[in-house]
């Protein structure tokens, strides 16, 4: 095993470490907390990541769920719980979530729920899950009314990021993960955005130095926000939803069927949020042009027309879906907007007409 980095997440009730490097799966026992070292182990993966689960599971039970966002359903959730209970899980057992964000959310929620909570180790296998979804303890499943509407806060006992697994990821998946990396720069670190402008291609090419910096900086930023607002009560953690109010509506239209990846929706959603910020006089148009150019240089999804929504979808339908988002409070949508690159904030002082006008303009190619 080569050298690795670790980052502590010192939450008062549930501290843990994030490990990052190459070859970590081959020495996974080294990264399991001593308190769980001898626990019975249960592995949840999907059809694409079972190769990694089998690499680290030895003779321990493995449950394979369907690949894709549709696995975050009540029916699959019930199947995971049945698997754990059928195999006599107890409260000192250890669940491993081996996969991308879908597996992490699903297995994490199962671990939070079975026997009222057992420990979980997150083993992210996508760039998106390494920089975002595996860290912070948000777990959950989707509902017909919207994404991630049922779930629990359940912090992992460790997060183990083996960069070697990224070598098998399709380019499309890497770009989707990069969008979440870009999110951190936009919401809170202008210097990180400067760095991404210079080094973004190295990250997507899996250059070790660039990849390590991007993953670590993203995890540092998320950890800091989670420590300050673990259960999203003060509003600070909501900043992590930059672009997501729009993105979740796009995903709901596509019925989570794989045609649109979460990171692709976020990429377009962030530009929607930035454009709305410009229209409200909060930031200069030069900023949106700079971000759009960076996204374009890396061939990420850029406009609503890029993500292939059905031709008959109207702006009013998207707005209605946005009202089903969990960030709606007292009948008002909480938007994450920006005053500049690295300066995000939350507001519910946005009129529906402004959102509809923005969506209609950005859907121009459809009409």
C-alpha positions as CSV (number, residue, x, y, z in Angstrom):
1,X,0.0,0.0,0.0
2,X,1.3,3.4,-0.9
3,X,1.2,6.5,1.4
4,X,-2.3,7.7,2.3
5,X,-3.7,10.8,3.9
6,X,-6.3,11.0,6.7
7,X,-8.6,13.8,7.7
8,X,-10.3,13.8,11.1
9,X,-14.0,14.8,11.4
10,X,-14.2,15.7,15.1
11,X,-17.9,15.6,15.7
12,X,-18.6,15.7,19.5
13,X,-20.8,12.6,19.5
14,X,-19.5,10.6,16.6
15,X,-15.9,11.5,15.5
16,X,-14.4,9.6,12.6
17,X,-11.6,9.7,10.0
18,X,-11.6,9.9,6.2
19,X,-8.7,8.0,4.6
20,X,-7.6,8.8,1.1
21,X,-5.0,7.2,-1.1
22,X,-4.1,4.4,-3.5
23,X,-4.4,0.7,-2.6
24,X,-6.4,1.2,0.6
25,X,-8.8,-1.7,-0.1
26,X,-5.9,-4.2,0.1
27,X,-5.3,-3.1,3.7
28,X,-8.8,-2.2,4.7
29,X,-8.5,-3.7,8.2
30,X,-5.9,-0.9,9.0
31,X,-8.6,1.7,8.6
32,X,-11.4,0.1,10.7
33,X,-11.6,1.6,14.2
34,X,-10.3,-0.6,16.9
35,X,-13.7,-0.7,18.6
36,X,-15.2,-2.4,15.4
37,X,-12.2,-4.5,14.4
38,X,-13.8,-7.9,15.5
39,X,-17.4,-7.0,14.6
40,X,-19.5,-9.2,12.3
41,X,-19.4,-7.6,8.8
42,X,-22.2,-7.1,6.2
43,X,-21.5,-5.7,2.8
44,X,-23.9,-3.7,0.6
45,X,-22.9,-3.0,-3.0
46,X,-24.5,-2.7,-6.4
47,X,-24.0,-4.7,-9.6
48,X,-21.1,-2.5,-10.6
49,X,-19.2,-2.4,-7.3
50,X,-19.6,-6.0,-6.2
51,X,-16.1,-6.7,-7.5
52,X,-14.8,-4.4,-4.7
53,X,-17.1,-5.8,-2.1
54,X,-16.0,-9.3,-2.8
55,X,-12.4,-8.2,-2.6
56,X,-12.7,-7.0,1.0
57,X,-15.6,-9.2,2.3
58,X,-13.8,-12.6,2.6
59,X,-16.6,-15.0,3.6
60,X,-18.9,-12.3,5.1
61,X,-22.4,-11.8,3.6
62,X,-22.8,-9.6,0.6
63,X,-26.1,-8.1,-0.7
64,X,-26.1,-6.7,-4.3
65,X,-28.7,-4.0,-5.2
66,X,-29.5,-2.8,-8.7
67,X,-27.3,-0.1,-10.0
68,X,-28.7,3.4,-10.4
69,X,-30.8,5.9,-8.5
70,X,-33.9,3.8,-8.7
71,X,-32.3,1.5,-6.0
72,X,-33.0,4.3,-3.5
73,X,-36.6,3.0,-3.1
74,X,-38.7,1.6,-0.3
75,X,-38.8,-1.8,-1.9
76,X,-35.0,-2.1,-2.2
77,X,-34.6,-0.6,1.3
78,X,-36.8,-3.3,2.7
79,X,-34.8,-6.0,0.9
80,X,-31.6,-4.7,2.4
81,X,-33.2,-4.7,5.9
82,X,-34.4,-8.3,5.3
83,X,-31.0,-9.4,4.2
84,X,-29.4,-7.9,7.4
85,X,-32.0,-9.4,9.7
86,X,-32.0,-12.8,7.9
87,X,-28.2,-12.9,8.5
88,X,-28.7,-12.2,12.3
89,X,-27.2,-8.8,12.4
90,X,-26.8,-7.4,16.0
91,X,-26.1,-4.0,17.3
92,X,-22.4,-4.5,17.5
93,X,-22.2,-5.6,13.8
94,X,-20.7,-3.4,11.1
95,X,-22.3,-2.6,7.7
96,X,-20.0,-1.7,4.8
97,X,-21.5,0.6,2.0
98,X,-19.4,-0.2,-1.0
99,X,-20.4,2.0,-4.0
100,X,-21.3,5.4,-5.1
101,X,-23.8,7.8,-3.6
102,X,-26.8,5.6,-4.1
103,X,-25.3,2.7,-2.2
104,X,-23.9,5.0,0.4
105,X,-27.3,6.6,1.0
106,X,-29.2,3.4,0.9
107,X,-26.9,1.3,3.0
108,X,-26.4,4.1,5.5
109,X,-30.1,4.5,6.0
110,X,-30.4,0.7,6.5
111,X,-27.6,0.8,9.1
112,X,-29.3,3.8,10.8
113,X,-32.7,2.0,10.9
114,X,-32.0,-1.7,11.6
115,X,-32.1,-2.5,15.3
116,X,-32.3,1.3,15.7
117,X,-28.8,1.8,14.5
118,X,-25.6,-0.1,13.8
119,X,-22.2,1.3,12.7
120,X,-21.5,1.8,9.0
121,X,-18.2,2.2,7.1
122,X,-18.5,4.1,3.9
123,X,-16.3,2.8,1.0
124,X,-17.0,5.3,-1.8
125,X,-16.2,4.1,-5.4
126,X,-17.1,7.2,-7.4
127,X,-15.5,10.7,-7.4
128,X,-18.9,12.1,-6.4
129,X,-19.3,9.9,-3.4
130,X,-15.7,10.5,-2.3
131,X,-16.0,14.3,-2.3
132,X,-19.5,14.6,-1.1
133,X,-22.1,11.9,-0.3
134,X,-20.0,9.6,1.8
135,X,-19.1,12.4,4.3
136,X,-21.5,14.0,6.7
137,X,-23.9,11.3,7.7
138,X,-26.9,12.1,5.5
139,X,-28.6,8.9,4.4
140,X,-31.9,8.3,2.7
141,X,-34.1,7.1,-0.1
142,X,-36.3,8.8,-2.7
143,X,-40.1,9.2,-2.9
144,X,-42.3,9.8,-5.9
145,X,-42.7,13.3,-4.5
146,X,-39.0,14.0,-4.6
147,X,-35.4,13.0,-3.8
148,X,-34.1,12.1,-0.4
149,X,-37.3,12.9,1.4
150,X,-37.0,9.9,3.8
151,X,-33.8,9.2,5.7
152,X,-31.8,9.8,8.8
153,X,-28.6,11.5,10.0
154,X,-26.2,8.6,10.7
155,X,-22.5,9.4,10.7
156,X,-20.1,6.7,9.4
157,X,-17.5,5.1,11.6
158,X,-14.9,5.7,8.9
159,X,-14.7,6.7,5.2
160,X,-12.2,4.8,3.1
161,X,-11.4,6.4,-0.4
162,X,-9.2,4.2,-2.5
163,X,-8.4,6.2,-5.6
164,X,-7.5,3.0,-7.6
165,X,-11.2,2.2,-8.0
166,X,-11.7,5.4,-10.0
167,X,-9.7,4.0,-12.9
168,X,-12.7,1.9,-14.0
169,X,-15.2,4.8,-13.9
170,X,-16.6,6.0,-17.2
171,X,-15.6,9.6,-18.1
172,X,-19.2,10.7,-17.7
173,X,-19.2,9.5,-14.0
174,X,-16.0,11.4,-13.3
175,X,-17.4,14.6,-14.7
176,X,-20.5,14.2,-12.6
177,X,-18.3,13.9,-9.5
178,X,-16.2,16.9,-10.6
179,X,-19.4,19.0,-10.5
180,X,-19.7,18.4,-6.8
181,X,-16.1,19.2,-6.3
182,X,-16.7,22.5,-8.2
183,X,-19.6,23.2,-5.9
184,X,-17.3,23.5,-2.9
185,X,-15.2,26.1,-4.6
186,X,-18.2,28.1,-5.6
187,X,-19.9,28.0,-2.3
188,X,-17.0,28.9,0.0
189,X,-13.4,29.0,-1.5
190,X,-12.5,31.3,-4.3
191,X,-8.9,30.2,-4.1
192,X,-10.0,26.6,-4.7
193,X,-11.9,27.7,-7.8
194,X,-8.7,29.4,-9.0
195,X,-6.9,26.1,-8.5
196,X,-9.6,24.2,-10.3
197,X,-9.3,26.5,-13.3
198,X,-5.6,25.5,-13.5
199,X,-5.9,21.9,-12.5
200,X,-9.4,20.6,-13.3
201,X,-8.2,18.5,-16.2
202,X,-5.6,16.8,-14.0
203,X,-8.4,15.9,-11.6
204,X,-10.4,14.3,-14.4
205,X,-7.4,12.6,-15.7
206,X,-6.8,11.1,-12.2
207,X,-3.4,12.7,-11.8
208,X,-2.6,11.6,-8.2
209,X,-1.4,15.0,-7.0
210,X,-4.4,16.9,-8.4
211,X,-6.9,14.3,-7.5
212,X,-5.6,14.1,-3.9
213,X,-5.8,17.8,-3.4
214,X,-9.3,18.1,-4.9
215,X,-10.8,15.3,-2.8
216,X,-9.1,16.4,0.4
217,X,-10.1,20.1,0.0
218,X,-13.7,19.1,-0.8
219,X,-13.8,16.8,2.3
220,X,-12.2,19.5,4.5
221,X,-14.9,22.0,3.5
222,X,-17.7,19.6,3.9
223,X,-16.4,18.4,7.3
224,X,-16.1,22.0,8.5
225,X,-19.7,22.7,7.5
226,X,-21.0,19.5,9.0
227,X,-19.2,20.1,12.3
228,X,-20.8,23.6,12.5
229,X,-24.3,22.4,11.5
230,X,-24.5,18.6,11.7
231,X,-28.3,18.3,11.3
232,X,-29.0,21.3,9.2
233,X,-30.6,23.4,11.9
234,X,-28.7,26.7,11.6
235,X,-28.8,27.0,7.8
236,X,-25.0,26.7,7.2
237,X,-25.2,23.1,6.1
238,X,-27.8,24.1,3.5
239,X,-25.1,25.9,1.6
240,X,-24.1,22.4,0.4
241,X,-27.3,22.4,-1.7
242,X,-25.9,25.0,-4.1
243,X,-27.6,24.1,-7.4
244,X,-29.5,21.2,-5.9
245,X,-33.0,22.8,-5.8
246,X,-32.9,23.0,-9.6
247,X,-31.1,19.7,-9.9
248,X,-33.5,17.6,-7.9
249,X,-36.4,18.9,-10.1
250,X,-34.5,17.9,-13.2
251,X,-33.9,14.5,-11.8
252,X,-37.5,14.0,-10.8
253,X,-38.6,14.8,-14.4
254,X,-36.2,12.0,-15.6
255,X,-37.6,9.6,-13.0
256,X,-34.2,8.7,-11.7
257,X,-33.8,6.2,-14.5
258,X,-30.1,6.8,-15.3
259,X,-30.6,9.1,-18.2
260,X,-29.4,12.0,-16.0
261,X,-26.7,11.6,-13.4
262,X,-26.9,13.6,-10.2
263,X,-23.7,15.5,-10.8
264,X,-24.9,16.4,-14.3
265,X,-28.1,17.9,-12.9
266,X,-26.0,19.7,-10.2
267,X,-23.7,21.2,-12.9
268,X,-26.7,22.7,-14.7
269,X,-28.4,23.6,-11.4
270,X,-25.4,25.6,-10.2
271,X,-25.4,27.7,-13.4
272,X,-29.1,28.3,-12.9
273,X,-28.4,29.5,-9.3
274,X,-25.6,31.7,-10.5
275,X,-27.7,33.2,-13.3
276,X,-30.5,33.9,-10.8
277,X,-27.9,35.6,-8.6
278,X,-26.9,37.8,-11.4
279,X,-30.5,38.6,-12.3
280,X,-31.1,39.6,-8.7
281,X,-28.1,42.0,-8.8
282,X,-26.1,40.0,-6.3
283,X,-23.1,39.2,-8.5
284,X,-21.6,40.4,-11.7
285,X,-22.2,38.7,-15.0
286,X,-18.5,38.3,-15.4
287,X,-18.6,35.7,-12.6
288,X,-21.2,33.6,-14.4
289,X,-19.2,33.8,-17.6
290,X,-16.1,32.6,-15.8
291,X,-17.9,29.7,-14.3
292,X,-19.7,28.8,-17.5
293,X,-16.3,28.9,-19.4
294,X,-14.7,26.5,-16.8
295,X,-17.6,24.1,-17.1
296,X,-17.5,24.3,-20.9
297,X,-13.7,23.8,-21.0
298,X,-14.2,20.5,-19.2
299,X,-17.3,19.5,-21.2
300,X,-19.6,19.3,-18.2
301,X,-23.3,19.7,-18.6
302,X,-24.0,23.4,-19.0
303,X,-27.6,24.2,-20.0
304,X,-31.0,22.6,-19.5
305,X,-30.9,21.7,-23.2
306,X,-27.7,19.6,-22.5
307,X,-29.5,17.3,-20.1
308,X,-32.3,16.0,-22.4
309,X,-35.5,16.8,-20.6
310,X,-38.6,15.7,-22.4
311,X,-39.8,18.2,-25.0
312,X,-43.1,18.7,-23.4
313,X,-41.8,19.7,-19.9
314,X,-42.7,23.3,-19.0
315,X,-41.1,25.7,-16.6
316,X,-44.2,25.6,-14.5
317,X,-43.8,21.8,-14.0
318,X,-40.2,22.3,-12.9
319,X,-41.2,25.0,-10.4
320,X,-44.0,22.7,-9.0
321,X,-41.4,20.0,-8.4
322,X,-39.1,22.5,-6.7
323,X,-41.9,23.1,-4.2
324,X,-41.8,19.4,-3.3
325,X,-38.1,19.7,-2.3
326,X,-37.2,19.2,1.4
327,X,-35.7,22.6,1.5
328,X,-39.2,24.3,1.3
329,X,-40.2,25.9,4.6
330,X,-43.4,27.6,5.3
331,X,-44.4,27.4,1.7
332,X,-41.3,29.1,0.4
333,X,-38.4,27.6,-1.5
334,X,-34.9,28.2,0.1
335,X,-32.5,28.9,-2.7
336,X,-28.7,29.0,-2.4
337,X,-27.5,32.0,-4.2
338,X,-24.1,33.8,-4.5
339,X,-22.7,37.2,-4.0
340,X,-19.5,36.2,-5.8
341,X,-17.4,33.1,-6.3
342,X,-16.8,31.5,-2.9
343,X,-19.7,33.6,-1.3
344,X,-22.9,31.6,-1.1
345,X,-25.9,32.3,1.1
346,X,-29.4,31.0,1.6
347,X,-32.5,33.0,0.9
348,X,-36.3,32.4,0.6
349,X,-36.9,35.9,-0.8
350,X,-37.2,34.9,-4.5
351,X,-40.5,35.3,-6.4
352,X,-41.9,32.5,-8.5
353,X,-42.1,34.8,-11.5
354,X,-38.3,35.3,-11.3
355,X,-37.7,31.5,-11.2
356,X,-40.2,30.9,-14.1
357,X,-38.5,33.6,-16.2
358,X,-35.1,32.1,-15.6
359,X,-36.2,28.5,-16.4
360,X,-38.0,29.6,-19.5
361,X,-34.9,31.4,-20.8
362,X,-32.7,28.5,-20.0
363,X,-35.2,26.1,-21.7
364,X,-35.3,28.2,-24.9
365,X,-34.0,25.4,-27.1
366,X,-37.0,23.3,-26.2
367,X,-39.6,25.9,-27.2
